[in-house]
């Protein structure tokens, strides 16, 4: 897991590296690295692949970030996770939560439903798709919780909070708590229940977060997100 080693720069965008490089030298990150190495040595299959762990802050630069969608941890089945929250690799069946996200997108904006769950185009437009926990063991959701990732992603949110006029989209209680330190006077903070089938009908459907995001971006003189290409 050299990607989080203190002796080699991780594969992230330079704009992020300038802000968080010191994090990779801290004890919690060394402990996290040791944990991941130990897990792999015992034969655990970890997702996403090690070279995709930091995809979110590699593909979406700090300077280009306009919207932040916070997830919990990566998908835990083979070939699904690739480092962007809620996104799956091309040709992979769209997971239930993302199916509901797309339903809300269609209802909100009247656009066609995407035929794949690969959200790279969102990342390219400045949507930071950030999981709170950046790795997971196959078939064991939440298995890498409380190992250090939350400290790291709290730092990313801290850096983002210092900026102005961003949109933070927080779906579910976990993301909502994660965003408690976000300054709602400087940013637009949107909250709803999680889009999973268990909770989507309790406040996610009808939240209109996609139109609210674009209206805010336009108001701030920014280019709105083209959610479906």
GUBAZA-504822 format. One line per 10 residues: their letters; for each residue x, y, z of N, C-alpha, C, CB. Coordinates in nm, 3 decimals, m for minus. Each point is the difference from the previous one (the first is absolute). Glycine has a CB too. Example, Ala and Ser with C-alpha at 12.3 -4.5 7.8 and 13.67 -1.06 7.14 Angstrom:
<pakes>
AS	1.319,m0.569,0.780,m0.089,0.119,0.000,0.090,0.120,0.000,m0.189,m0.117,0.125 | 0.154,0.222,m0.197,0.082,0.119,0.006,m0.077,0.109,0.073,0.118,m0.063,m0.215
</pakes>
This chain:
<pakes>
XXXXXXXXXX	0.083,m0.120,0.000,m0.083,0.120,0.000,0.087,0.125,0.000,m0.182,m0.125,0.122 | 0.271,0.132,m0.222,0.091,0.114,m0.005,m0.074,0.131,m0.023,0.176,m0.152,m0.086 | m0.304,0.147,0.044,m0.072,0.123,m0.029,m0.019,0.088,0.124,m0.115,m0.121,m0.185 | 0.121,0.062,0.303,m0.011,0.083,0.119,0.128,m0.003,0.082,m0.247,m0.042,0.004 | 0.354,0.004,m0.065,0.129,m0.001,0.068,0.050,0.141,0.021,0.053,m0.223,m0.100 | 0.016,0.247,0.209,0.057,0.132,0.026,0.125,0.024,m0.082,m0.094,m0.009,0.230 | 0.143,m0.092,m0.297,0.124,0.015,m0.076,m0.024,0.016,m0.149,0.113,m0.135,0.174 | m0.238,0.125,m0.217,m0.031,0.016,m0.142,m0.127,0.082,m0.014,0.112,m0.219,m0.056 | m0.108,0.320,m0.032,m0.116,0.085,m0.016,m0.117,m0.079,m0.057,0.151,0.199,m0.032 | m0.268,m0.185,0.093,m0.117,m0.073,m0.050,m0.046,0.056,m0.134,m0.068,m0.051,0.235
XXXXXXXXXX	m0.014,m0.025,m0.304,m0.050,0.042,m0.130,m0.123,0.087,0.018,0.089,m0.209,m0.105 | m0.065,0.335,0.140,m0.108,0.096,0.015,0.038,0.128,m0.072,m0.068,m0.101,0.222 | m0.030,0.187,m0.245,0.024,0.123,m0.073,0.092,0.092,0.081,m0.225,m0.021,m0.113 | 0.312,0.090,0.042,0.098,0.086,0.067,m0.066,0.105,0.088,0.154,m0.038,m0.192 | m0.269,0.089,0.150,m0.069,0.103,0.079,m0.039,m0.054,0.137,m0.085,0.105,m0.212 | 0.050,m0.233,0.219,m0.030,m0.063,0.128,0.128,m0.029,0.077,m0.207,m0.101,m0.098 | 0.307,0.054,0.028,0.126,m0.038,0.066,0.060,0.119,0.074,0.040,m0.173,m0.176 | m0.051,0.291,0.120,0.054,0.121,0.064,m0.063,0.023,0.137,0.040,0.100,m0.226 | m0.167,m0.139,0.239,m0.075,0.026,0.123,0.013,m0.112,0.103,m0.158,0.133,m0.136 | 0.175,m0.256,0.091,m0.013,m0.114,0.093,0.121,m0.092,0.002,m0.243,0.012,m0.038
XXXXXXXXXX	0.353,0.029,m0.023,0.116,m0.089,m0.008,0.046,m0.046,0.137,0.068,0.116,m0.209 | m0.077,m0.028,0.308,0.047,m0.035,0.134,m0.083,m0.111,0.064,0.081,0.234,0.025 | m0.205,m0.249,m0.070,m0.085,m0.105,0.056,0.062,m0.138,m0.019,m0.201,0.142,m0.044 | 0.270,m0.161,m0.066,0.055,m0.131,m0.033,0.120,m0.038,0.088,m0.078,0.034,m0.234 | 0.124,0.062,0.312,0.112,m0.025,0.090,m0.044,m0.019,0.145,0.143,0.134,m0.153 | m0.271,m0.121,0.178,m0.050,m0.005,0.137,m0.018,m0.144,0.049,m0.114,0.220,m0.039 | 0.120,m0.241,0.169,m0.010,m0.136,0.056,m0.126,m0.075,m0.042,0.132,0.081,0.191 | m0.246,m0.013,m0.197,m0.123,m0.071,m0.034,0.007,m0.057,m0.142,m0.129,0.150,0.155 | 0.198,m0.079,m0.244,0.012,m0.049,m0.137,0.097,m0.118,m0.008,m0.052,0.230,m0.084 | 0.156,m0.225,0.163,0.093,m0.113,0.007,m0.071,m0.124,0.056,0.194,0.159,0.030
XXXXXXXXXX	m0.278,m0.136,0.071,m0.077,m0.110,0.058,m0.097,m0.058,m0.103,0.021,0.106,0.227 | m0.085,m0.018,m0.303,m0.093,m0.043,m0.104,0.073,m0.080,m0.108,m0.144,0.201,0.046 | 0.259,m0.154,m0.084,0.079,m0.071,m0.101,0.036,m0.141,0.050,0.092,0.221,m0.085 | m0.050,m0.230,0.210,0.036,m0.130,0.057,m0.121,m0.094,0.004,0.177,0.111,0.138 | m0.293,m0.056,m0.104,m0.122,m0.079,0.002,m0.031,m0.057,m0.138,m0.087,0.142,0.187 | 0.098,m0.060,m0.291,m0.031,m0.045,m0.135,0.098,m0.107,m0.048,m0.098,0.226,m0.048 | 0.225,m0.205,0.080,0.102,m0.100,m0.037,m0.029,m0.132,0.070,0.170,0.182,m0.034 | m0.205,m0.175,0.161,m0.030,m0.121,0.078,m0.122,m0.073,m0.057,0.098,0.108,0.205 | m0.200,m0.032,m0.241,m0.121,m0.060,m0.056,0.030,m0.071,m0.131,m0.138,0.178,0.111 | 0.215,m0.114,m0.196,0.034,m0.062,m0.129,0.088,m0.123,0.019,m0.018,0.224,m0.111
XXXXXXXXXX	0.105,m0.219,0.211,0.090,m0.113,0.024,m0.075,m0.124,0.047,0.182,0.162,0.056 | m0.297,m0.144,0.008,m0.080,m0.114,0.045,m0.096,m0.048,m0.108,0.018,0.083,0.234 | m0.011,m0.017,m0.352,m0.080,m0.044,m0.113,m0.130,0.073,m0.021,0.102,m0.213,0.035 | m0.127,0.318,0.041,m0.124,0.076,m0.017,0.000,0.072,m0.134,m0.020,0.029,0.250 | m0.092,m0.030,m0.316,m0.014,0.075,m0.125,m0.059,0.137,0.034,m0.032,m0.213,m0.138 | 0.104,0.317,0.103,m0.036,0.136,0.040,m0.040,0.081,m0.123,0.157,m0.013,0.197 | m0.264,0.088,m0.182,m0.049,0.086,m0.109,0.001,0.146,0.045,m0.144,m0.188,m0.089 | 0.162,0.283,m0.003,0.038,m0.022,m0.139,0.145,m0.046,m0.010,m0.165,0.173,m0.073 | 0.215,m0.207,m0.047,0.141,m0.033,m0.015,0.087,0.112,0.057,m0.052,m0.137,m0.205 | 0.169,0.102,0.256,0.082,0.097,0.073,0.032,0.125,m0.081,0.096,m0.190,0.123
XXXXXXXXXX	m0.083,0.177,m0.255,0.034,0.118,m0.079,m0.122,0.088,m0.030,0.186,m0.130,m0.100 | m0.303,0.090,0.152,m0.122,0.080,m0.020,m0.057,0.055,0.131,m0.048,m0.138,m0.201 | 0.117,0.115,0.310,m0.050,0.044,0.131,m0.024,0.150,0.003,0.123,m0.189,0.107 | m0.034,0.266,m0.169,m0.009,0.146,0.005,m0.057,0.059,m0.128,0.192,0.000,0.156 | m0.270,m0.077,m0.231,m0.053,0.048,m0.127,m0.074,0.133,0.014,m0.019,m0.236,m0.075 | m0.059,0.251,0.181,m0.081,0.122,0.015,0.086,0.126,m0.001,m0.167,m0.132,0.132 | 0.279,0.130,m0.057,0.085,0.120,0.007,0.113,m0.004,m0.103,m0.055,0.018,0.243 | 0.048,m0.115,m0.330,0.089,m0.002,m0.116,m0.073,0.059,m0.121,0.121,m0.203,0.090 | m0.246,0.162,m0.108,m0.076,0.041,m0.117,m0.064,0.138,0.014,m0.043,m0.239,m0.043 | 0.012,0.280,0.166,m0.062,0.130,0.024,0.096,0.085,0.083,m0.234,m0.100,m0.012
XXXXXXXXXX	0.291,0.201,m0.050,0.097,0.082,0.072,m0.071,0.084,0.106,0.148,0.007,m0.204 | m0.073,0.037,0.301,m0.055,0.088,0.103,m0.052,0.129,m0.063,0.157,m0.097,0.170 | m0.081,0.152,m0.262,m0.037,0.128,m0.061,m0.126,m0.011,m0.085,0.241,0.063,0.000 | m0.265,m0.180,m0.058,m0.117,m0.017,m0.086,m0.124,m0.046,0.074,0.156,m0.052,m0.182 | m0.142,0.014,0.307,m0.114,m0.055,0.074,m0.109,0.105,0.020,0.155,m0.159,0.116 | m0.275,0.126,m0.157,m0.117,0.086,0.019,m0.106,m0.066,0.086,0.047,0.104,m0.221 | m0.053,m0.237,0.213,m0.102,m0.078,0.070,0.069,m0.117,0.069,m0.181,0.068,m0.167 | 0.137,m0.100,0.288,0.056,m0.113,0.075,m0.116,m0.092,0.038,0.195,0.140,0.089 | m0.189,m0.265,m0.136,m0.098,m0.101,0.039,0.071,m0.102,0.089,m0.137,0.032,m0.215 | 0.094,m0.041,0.340,0.069,m0.083,0.098,m0.071,m0.135,0.016,0.078,0.207,0.119
XXXXXXXXXX	m0.002,m0.314,m0.142,m0.049,m0.135,0.022,0.062,m0.059,0.126,m0.034,m0.030,m0.247 | 0.006,m0.096,0.274,0.053,m0.064,0.122,0.125,m0.082,m0.030,m0.232,m0.007,0.094 | 0.216,m0.112,m0.153,0.118,m0.076,m0.040,m0.024,m0.062,m0.136,0.058,m0.048,0.241 | 0.045,m0.005,m0.307,m0.015,m0.047,m0.138,m0.092,m0.121,m0.010,0.228,0.085,m0.047 | m0.277,m0.107,m0.074,m0.072,m0.125,m0.028,0.094,m0.117,0.030,m0.144,0.112,m0.177 | 0.086,m0.223,0.223,0.083,m0.108,0.054,m0.003,m0.128,m0.084,m0.041,0.096,0.222 | m0.012,m0.086,m0.344,0.002,m0.117,m0.089,0.100,0.022,m0.114,m0.242,m0.049,0.057 | 0.288,m0.059,m0.115,0.106,0.005,m0.099,m0.037,0.089,m0.120,0.070,m0.229,0.072 | 0.027,0.309,m0.114,m0.008,0.086,m0.118,m0.094,0.120,0.014,0.052,m0.201,m0.131 | m0.112,0.221,0.248,m0.091,0.113,0.014,0.076,0.131,0.029,m0.177,m0.158,0.084
XXXXXXXXXX	0.249,0.161,0.026,0.060,0.125,0.048,0.123,0.039,m0.082,m0.084,m0.052,0.229 | 0.093,0.182,m0.255,0.120,0.051,m0.068,0.046,0.134,0.058,m0.073,m0.120,m0.209 | 0.025,0.152,0.329,0.051,0.117,0.071,m0.088,0.123,m0.002,0.217,m0.088,m0.053 | m0.331,0.083,m0.013,m0.096,0.111,0.001,m0.126,m0.045,0.072,0.093,0.093,m0.217 | m0.139,m0.016,0.313,m0.118,m0.040,0.077,m0.122,m0.016,m0.091,0.092,0.119,0.201 | m0.169,m0.221,m0.175,m0.124,m0.036,m0.071,0.022,m0.049,m0.143,m0.114,0.167,0.141 | 0.232,m0.151,m0.196,0.029,m0.038,m0.138,0.047,m0.144,m0.008,0.057,0.236,m0.053 | m0.089,m0.302,m0.059,0.053,m0.133,m0.028,0.069,0.001,m0.136,m0.182,m0.109,0.140 | 0.267,0.013,m0.159,0.070,m0.013,m0.128,m0.100,m0.021,m0.114,0.200,m0.094,0.120 | m0.163,0.135,m0.242,m0.086,m0.023,m0.116,m0.031,m0.150,m0.015,0.098,0.204,m0.114
XXXXXXXXXX	m0.214,m0.232,0.061,m0.047,m0.137,m0.026,m0.043,m0.075,0.126,0.152,m0.004,m0.195 | m0.138,0.067,0.311,m0.044,m0.062,0.126,m0.146,0.040,0.027,0.238,0.002,0.092 | m0.318,m0.096,m0.046,m0.140,0.028,0.032,m0.011,0.116,0.098,m0.058,m0.241,m0.040 | m0.034,0.331,0.013,m0.017,0.118,0.085,m0.057,m0.041,0.135,m0.035,0.146,m0.204 | 0.105,m0.114,0.315,m0.048,m0.039,0.133,m0.130,0.072,0.037,0.237,m0.042,0.069 | m0.314,m0.015,0.025,m0.131,0.056,0.034,0.003,0.148,0.042,m0.063,m0.228,0.069 | 0.162,0.269,0.011,0.005,0.140,0.043,0.018,0.093,m0.120,0.095,m0.071,0.221 | m0.010,0.030,m0.314,0.024,0.083,m0.118,m0.121,m0.001,m0.093,0.245,m0.048,0.018 | m0.315,m0.063,m0.024,m0.127,m0.004,m0.076,m0.094,0.108,0.052,0.028,m0.248,m0.041 | m0.037,0.259,0.173,m0.088,0.101,0.060,0.051,0.141,m0.021,m0.068,m0.167,0.170
XXXXXXXXXX	0.199,0.184,m0.168,0.058,0.132,m0.031,m0.040,0.041,m0.141,0.195,m0.043,0.156 | m0.186,m0.049,m0.249,m0.036,0.030,m0.138,m0.151,0.027,m0.015,0.192,m0.142,m0.076 | m0.275,0.071,0.155,m0.145,0.026,m0.004,m0.029,0.142,0.046,m0.047,m0.243,0.043 | 0.112,0.284,0.065,m0.019,0.137,0.049,0.052,0.102,m0.101,0.019,m0.084,0.236 | 0.092,0.052,m0.298,0.056,0.088,m0.103,m0.100,0.021,m0.114,0.232,m0.080,0.059 | m0.293,m0.028,m0.105,m0.098,0.010,m0.108,m0.123,0.079,0.044,0.080,m0.219,m0.090 | m0.130,0.191,0.210,m0.117,0.070,0.050,0.028,0.149,0.021,m0.076,m0.212,0.109 | 0.196,0.242,m0.066,0.038,0.138,0.031,0.022,0.082,m0.127,0.104,m0.080,0.212 | m0.029,0.025,m0.306,0.042,0.078,m0.117,m0.069,m0.041,m0.130,0.217,0.028,0.112 | m0.294,m0.138,m0.108,m0.069,m0.043,m0.121,0.091,m0.059,m0.105,m0.165,0.173,0.048
XXXXXXXXXX	0.283,m0.219,m0.007,0.097,m0.053,m0.094,m0.015,m0.152,m0.011,0.158,0.188,0.053 | m0.092,m0.244,m0.151,m0.005,m0.144,m0.018,0.087,m0.070,0.106,m0.040,0.032,m0.247 | 0.005,m0.153,0.280,0.079,m0.078,0.094,0.128,m0.049,m0.067,m0.208,m0.069,0.122 | 0.323,0.084,m0.057,0.123,m0.057,m0.056,m0.011,m0.152,m0.010,0.133,0.192,0.097 | m0.061,m0.250,m0.192,m0.003,m0.146,m0.016,0.121,m0.068,0.063,m0.130,0.032,m0.210 | 0.204,0.043,0.289,0.116,m0.055,0.071,0.019,0.078,0.130,0.112,m0.072,m0.219 | m0.031,0.020,0.309,0.020,0.065,0.129,0.138,0.061,0.019,m0.162,m0.159,0.090 | 0.232,0.183,m0.200,0.136,0.055,0.003,m0.009,0.153,0.004,0.093,m0.201,m0.127 | m0.058,0.261,0.241,m0.023,0.143,0.023,0.124,0.085,m0.027,m0.170,m0.063,0.168 | 0.259,0.014,m0.251,0.122,0.074,m0.030,m0.031,0.139,m0.056,0.116,m0.217,m0.043
XXXXXXXXXX	m0.221,0.229,m0.036,m0.032,0.131,m0.058,m0.035,0.102,0.108,m0.082,m0.114,m0.207 | 0.023,0.069,0.318,m0.027,0.092,0.111,0.132,0.048,0.059,m0.218,m0.117,0.049 | 0.309,0.025,m0.026,0.131,0.036,0.056,0.073,0.097,m0.091,0.012,m0.222,0.113 | m0.025,0.203,m0.243,0.068,0.088,m0.096,m0.053,0.142,0.004,0.039,m0.197,m0.144 | m0.162,0.213,0.191,m0.063,0.132,0.005,0.013,0.069,0.135,m0.159,m0.081,m0.171 | 0.232,0.019,0.264,0.019,0.064,0.129,m0.088,m0.053,0.110,0.065,0.196,m0.124 | m0.123,m0.316,0.104,m0.076,m0.065,0.107,0.093,m0.098,0.070,m0.221,0.024,m0.126 | 0.258,0.009,0.250,0.089,m0.087,0.078,m0.083,m0.111,0.062,0.159,0.192,0.047 | m0.138,m0.313,m0.094,m0.076,m0.116,0.047,0.082,m0.070,0.107,m0.117,m0.029,m0.225 | 0.097,0.073,0.348,0.089,m0.036,0.111,m0.065,m0.097,0.097,0.107,0.221,m0.023
XXXXXXXXXX	m0.051,m0.340,0.031,m0.039,m0.090,0.109,0.071,0.041,0.128,m0.039,m0.189,m0.163 | m0.025,0.165,0.277,0.063,0.031,0.129,0.108,m0.102,0.035,m0.215,0.106,0.076 | 0.192,m0.230,m0.119,0.095,m0.110,0.019,0.042,m0.044,m0.140,m0.106,m0.077,0.224 | 0.235,0.066,m0.249,0.045,m0.016,m0.138,0.034,m0.143,m0.040,0.085,0.228,0.018 | m0.109,m0.324,0.069,0.024,m0.139,m0.037,m0.097,m0.090,0.077,0.244,0.049,m0.048 | m0.256,m0.173,0.000,m0.092,m0.095,0.063,0.042,m0.142,m0.040,m0.191,0.171,m0.002 | 0.164,m0.267,0.090,0.026,m0.139,m0.034,m0.118,m0.057,m0.077,0.147,m0.026,0.203 | m0.119,m0.061,m0.296,m0.105,m0.060,m0.081,m0.110,m0.062,0.087,0.170,m0.045,m0.180 | m0.292,0.083,0.150,m0.115,m0.058,0.068,m0.022,0.045,0.143,0.034,m0.188,m0.144 | 0.042,0.287,0.189,m0.010,0.043,0.140,m0.011,0.152,0.010,0.133,m0.202,0.070
XXXXXXXXXX	m0.251,0.257,m0.097,m0.017,0.144,0.008,0.035,0.053,0.139,m0.178,m0.014,m0.174 | 0.247,0.126,0.177,0.040,0.060,0.127,0.120,m0.064,0.065,m0.232,0.058,0.029 | 0.296,m0.153,m0.097,0.110,m0.075,0.061,0.124,0.083,0.024,m0.089,m0.199,m0.110 | 0.104,0.311,0.041,0.117,0.086,0.021,m0.036,0.130,0.070,0.103,m0.100,m0.203 | m0.214,0.099,0.274,m0.038,0.115,0.082,0.092,0.009,0.121,m0.240,m0.019,m0.076 | 0.262,0.140,0.123,0.077,0.027,0.121,0.144,m0.050,m0.007,m0.212,m0.012,0.126 | 0.268,0.014,m0.246,0.141,m0.038,m0.019,0.087,0.120,m0.037,m0.076,m0.227,m0.071 | 0.013,0.343,0.052,0.075,0.120,m0.032,m0.052,0.079,m0.119,0.191,m0.116,0.093 | m0.268,0.051,m0.178,m0.050,0.070,m0.118,m0.086,0.119,0.036,0.008,m0.214,m0.123 | m0.088,0.201,0.229,m0.090,0.110,0.037,0.078,0.125,0.038,m0.168,m0.167,0.078
XXXXXXXXXX	0.285,0.148,m0.015,0.084,0.114,0.035,0.050,0.069,m0.127,0.070,m0.114,0.215 | m0.030,0.034,m0.310,0.051,0.054,m0.126,m0.108,0.076,m0.076,0.163,m0.189,m0.012 | m0.281,0.131,0.000,m0.104,0.068,m0.076,m0.059,0.119,0.076,m0.053,m0.217,m0.111 | 0.060,0.215,0.244,m0.035,0.121,0.077,0.094,0.114,m0.037,m0.088,m0.142,0.189 | 0.214,0.110,m0.211,0.097,0.102,m0.040,m0.035,0.056,m0.138,0.178,m0.114,0.136 | m0.218,0.028,m0.227,m0.039,0.048,m0.132,m0.119,0.096,0.010,0.083,m0.214,m0.102 | m0.180,0.179,0.185,m0.117,0.085,0.018,0.040,0.132,0.066,m0.148,m0.203,0.018 | 0.241,0.197,0.074,0.051,0.121,0.065,0.063,0.095,m0.104,0.041,m0.131,0.212 | 0.036,0.074,m0.303,0.062,0.080,m0.106,m0.108,0.062,m0.089,0.206,m0.148,0.005 | m0.304,0.068,m0.042,m0.108,0.050,m0.085,m0.082,0.109,0.070,m0.010,m0.223,m0.111
XXXXXXXXXX	m0.010,0.208,0.240,m0.081,0.095,0.076,0.062,0.139,0.004,m0.083,m0.189,0.137 | 0.213,0.197,m0.157,0.068,0.130,0.000,m0.029,0.079,m0.127,0.179,m0.099,0.142 | m0.229,0.031,m0.243,m0.035,0.066,m0.125,m0.138,0.063,0.012,0.144,m0.163,m0.130 | m0.194,0.213,0.021,m0.132,0.063,0.002,m0.087,m0.055,m0.113,0.100,0.209,0.101 | m0.231,m0.204,m0.078,m0.099,m0.023,m0.104,0.006,m0.140,m0.062,0.010,0.242,m0.046 | 0.015,m0.342,0.129,m0.009,m0.138,m0.045,m0.138,m0.056,0.036,0.251,m0.030,0.026 | m0.287,m0.078,m0.091,m0.123,m0.073,0.035,0.040,m0.132,0.062,m0.132,0.111,m0.188 | 0.085,m0.137,0.308,0.023,m0.128,0.068,m0.131,m0.077,0.001,0.186,0.098,0.145 | m0.187,m0.216,m0.202,m0.118,m0.085,m0.006,0.019,m0.116,0.097,m0.046,0.065,m0.243 | m0.039,m0.070,0.343,0.013,m0.097,0.110,m0.124,m0.087,0.004,0.146,0.159,0.132
XXXXXXXXXX	m0.132,m0.283,m0.177,m0.112,m0.094,m0.003,0.017,m0.103,0.110,m0.027,0.033,m0.248 | m0.067,m0.035,0.341,0.003,m0.095,0.110,0.064,0.058,0.125,0.010,m0.182,m0.166 | m0.036,0.115,0.279,0.049,0.050,0.129,0.152,0.003,0.007,m0.206,m0.089,0.105 | 0.270,m0.011,m0.160,0.145,m0.006,0.008,0.062,0.122,m0.067,m0.009,m0.251,0.002 | m0.032,0.280,m0.124,0.054,0.115,m0.072,m0.039,0.130,0.069,m0.011,m0.130,m0.215 | m0.109,0.135,0.270,m0.045,0.121,0.068,0.089,0.033,0.119,m0.234,m0.048,m0.073 | 0.265,m0.054,0.152,0.090,0.020,0.115,0.140,0.038,m0.048,m0.133,m0.165,0.135 | 0.177,0.101,m0.242,0.131,0.032,m0.057,0.008,0.147,m0.039,0.020,m0.236,m0.083 | m0.132,0.293,0.045,0.000,0.139,m0.045,m0.035,0.102,0.106,m0.058,m0.087,m0.217 | 0.054,0.046,0.343,m0.042,0.092,0.105,0.089,0.123,0.014,m0.094,m0.195,0.116
XXXXXXXXXX	0.219,0.184,m0.155,0.093,0.113,0.015,0.005,0.090,m0.123,0.133,m0.142,0.153 | m0.215,0.113,m0.252,m0.003,0.083,m0.120,m0.074,0.130,0.031,0.007,m0.206,m0.149 | 0.048,0.316,0.108,m0.058,0.132,0.026,m0.111,0.028,m0.101,0.221,0.082,0.095 | m0.345,m0.090,m0.051,m0.113,0.019,m0.091,m0.019,0.147,m0.039,m0.108,m0.200,0.103 | 0.182,0.290,m0.040,m0.005,0.141,m0.040,0.090,0.025,m0.121,m0.047,0.065,0.238 | 0.145,m0.151,m0.257,0.092,0.013,m0.113,m0.035,m0.093,m0.116,0.176,0.065,0.161 | m0.251,m0.170,m0.131,m0.029,m0.103,m0.100,m0.148,m0.036,0.003,0.234,m0.088,0.022 | m0.279,0.024,m0.130,m0.133,m0.058,m0.002,0.011,m0.145,0.048,m0.075,0.152,m0.191 | 0.007,m0.184,0.299,0.004,m0.135,0.057,m0.138,m0.064,m0.018,0.179,0.066,0.169 | m0.185,m0.172,m0.247,m0.125,m0.068,m0.030,m0.003,m0.135,0.071,m0.016,0.116,m0.225
XXXXXXXXXX	m0.089,m0.143,0.299,m0.013,m0.125,0.073,m0.129,m0.072,m0.039,0.131,0.098,0.192 | m0.124,m0.231,m0.196,m0.117,m0.083,m0.023,0.030,m0.138,0.055,m0.068,0.131,m0.208 | m0.033,m0.216,0.213,0.024,m0.139,0.040,0.085,m0.069,m0.107,m0.220,m0.006,0.128 | 0.272,m0.108,m0.093,0.086,m0.075,m0.092,m0.083,m0.055,m0.117,0.156,m0.060,0.191 | m0.097,0.052,m0.311,m0.075,m0.051,m0.115,m0.017,m0.151,m0.004,0.083,0.193,m0.120 | m0.040,m0.265,0.221,m0.018,m0.145,0.001,m0.149,m0.034,0.002,0.221,m0.030,0.120 | m0.259,m0.087,m0.169,m0.142,m0.039,0.000,m0.064,0.003,0.139,0.049,m0.142,m0.196 | 0.031,0.130,0.301,m0.054,m0.001,0.136,m0.048,0.137,0.044,0.153,m0.187,0.052 | m0.097,0.294,m0.110,m0.032,0.133,0.051,m0.036,0.102,m0.106,0.152,m0.050,0.183 | m0.144,0.014,m0.309,m0.019,0.098,m0.107,m0.138,0.065,0.001,0.161,m0.130,m0.135
XXXXXXXXXX	m0.261,0.057,0.183,m0.137,0.054,0.001,m0.027,0.086,0.124,m0.074,m0.201,m0.130 | 0.175,0.218,0.214,m0.019,0.078,0.123,0.059,0.140,m0.010,0.005,m0.214,0.128 | 0.019,0.260,m0.250,0.051,0.137,m0.014,0.101,0.018,m0.110,m0.042,0.025,0.236 | 0.091,m0.135,m0.294,0.093,0.017,m0.111,m0.074,0.035,m0.128,0.158,m0.161,0.107 | m0.258,0.081,m0.141,m0.079,0.032,m0.118,m0.073,0.133,0.020,m0.029,m0.246,m0.051 | 0.048,0.334,m0.043,m0.061,0.132,0.009,0.091,0.107,0.061,m0.215,m0.115,0.018 | 0.338,0.078,0.017,0.089,0.098,0.063,0.050,0.105,m0.100,0.070,m0.176,0.163 | m0.071,0.144,m0.290,0.038,0.094,m0.108,0.141,0.058,0.018,m0.242,0.055,m0.026 | 0.333,m0.137,0.073,0.135,0.048,0.024,0.075,0.035,m0.128,0.003,m0.138,0.205 | m0.039,0.076,m0.314,0.073,0.027,m0.124,m0.035,0.139,m0.054,0.003,m0.246,m0.051
XXXXXXXXXX	m0.130,0.280,0.049,m0.040,0.133,m0.045,0.044,0.108,0.099,m0.195,m0.101,m0.121 | 0.185,0.071,0.250,0.043,0.098,0.100,0.150,0.028,m0.014,m0.182,m0.079,0.155 | 0.259,m0.026,m0.183,0.144,0.018,m0.020,0.028,0.089,m0.118,0.041,m0.225,0.099 | m0.104,0.197,m0.212,0.026,0.079,m0.120,m0.049,0.144,0.013,m0.015,m0.209,m0.132 | m0.099,0.228,0.197,m0.049,0.137,0.022,0.100,0.080,0.083,m0.238,m0.083,m0.013 | 0.294,0.020,0.114,0.098,0.067,0.086,0.126,0.032,m0.078,m0.092,m0.118,0.201 | 0.141,0.023,m0.279,0.122,0.023,m0.078,m0.018,0.116,m0.097,0.058,m0.243,0.021 | m0.171,0.246,m0.088,m0.027,0.110,m0.093,m0.005,0.133,0.074,m0.127,m0.157,m0.150 | 0.063,0.157,0.266,m0.010,0.121,0.081,0.138,0.051,0.039,m0.221,m0.077,0.087 | 0.315,m0.014,m0.068,0.136,0.036,0.040,0.093,0.020,m0.121,m0.035,m0.127,0.212
XXXXXXXXX	m0.023,0.127,m0.331,0.079,0.026,m0.119,0.083,m0.119,m0.047,0.007,0.233,0.071 | m0.049,m0.354,m0.032,0.073,m0.120,m0.039,m0.080,m0.080,m0.103,0.110,m0.008,0.227 | m0.041,m0.073,m0.302,m0.066,m0.085,m0.100,m0.076,m0.111,0.070,0.180,0.052,m0.168 | m0.308,m0.071,0.135,m0.076,m0.109,0.063,0.052,m0.136,m0.045,m0.202,0.149,0.012 | 0.168,m0.251,0.064,0.043,m0.136,m0.031,m0.093,m0.061,m0.105,0.096,m0.026,0.232 | m0.039,m0.035,m0.334,m0.076,m0.078,m0.095,m0.007,m0.142,0.054,0.071,0.147,m0.198 | m0.179,m0.178,0.266,m0.010,m0.124,0.075,m0.011,m0.123,m0.091,m0.107,0.128,0.183 | 0.053,m0.110,m0.302,m0.009,m0.109,m0.096,0.060,0.048,m0.131,m0.207,m0.096,0.111 | 0.303,0.017,m0.163,0.065,0.041,m0.125,m0.039,m0.091,m0.113,0.192,0.091,0.129
</pakes>
